[in-house]
Amino acid sequence: MYGKAFAPEYQGELGSALGVNSSYEEVLTTARRAHAEAGTPLERARAGLAVAEAHRRLGRVAEAGAAWRESYRSARTAGDAGAMAWALWSGGTLARQCGTLPLARRLLTHAVALADAGGDRLAHGYSLAGLAETGRIQGDYAAVAALHEQLLAQAREHGEVRHTVWAMSGIAQMHRNTGDHDKALELFEESARIAEAGEDARGRAWSLRGVADVRSVRGETDRALDLLSEAEAICRRMDLASALAYNHKMRANVLYRAGRYASARDTYARALGEFRAMQEPRGEALSRLGLAKSRARLGRDLDETLAELAVLEQDFARIGLRHAREMVIAFRAELTARPAAETPAPRSGATTLRSPAVPARS
């Protein structure tokens, strides 16, 4: 049903030189050389796209921003709508990674239109997926659930491993966030199997993170930590800076749920440093929330915790993260329901929130 995973963002000669599991330092070296040797604007656009994606995955925000814009200018000079769509897809993905969600929506919407005009099915699908993921991150599940299902059906029809894994894990995440843990686990585990069979290492790392999340909610702490260790090895091998930071944040979540608050605090602090280094405000804010919760459990002054939660609620509202804002509100209500000293440790999975949205890929 599925072939082997491939990376459509590596185009032209780069498509044969690089693969879906190439490390991003390798991608950067190869793409820079191709850009220097490019003889046409289209070749420069394709090389610039690969440079942008390598920098983005390595957490180098400024370099990624310059590269996708240069790719777009070269594609426009070449008059290639498909290449322009890919450049805007990269820019929109970077904007989402940086927490600038309105900009992400604008760029990805333009990318969809250009891909449609240029007849580039893959660019069209990836750009639609970017819009769907942006909505999912914001917690707007009712708006994007059907689009996730549509993209999953298309990916299965064409046997595209990466898109299948992306869509399936995104749907799983929505089920997880709305409380259907059985369905979430089923989908995360299936996406991990498809990724492994299709040799999509990055997709498998993200899927394993989801499996670990749900299993830890069920109290399977050791199994969750083992899965995260497997995923971390993949992230390190491929130089996946952002995925590695999110892996560490999830490890902290698992430790927190297990009541190991000192270890959770230290691991959240580590993830926070990684997100700050790559200028990723969404991951940074989520790590700050975990850090605040861990410190509260370890006896931090209640007023200090409440003050920090107020700032975090504003940050989540500004970024547009509905589910994360709900987590802040729920934890504040838990803390203020009784004196902090009498607040019991949460049951496994007690921090999971149920969204009022209808369930349908962090």
Summary of the structure (lengths in Angstrom):
residues: 362
radius of gyration: 20.4
end to end distance: 27.1
largest distance: 69.7
contacts: 1341
relative contact order: 0.10
helix: 77%
strand: 0%
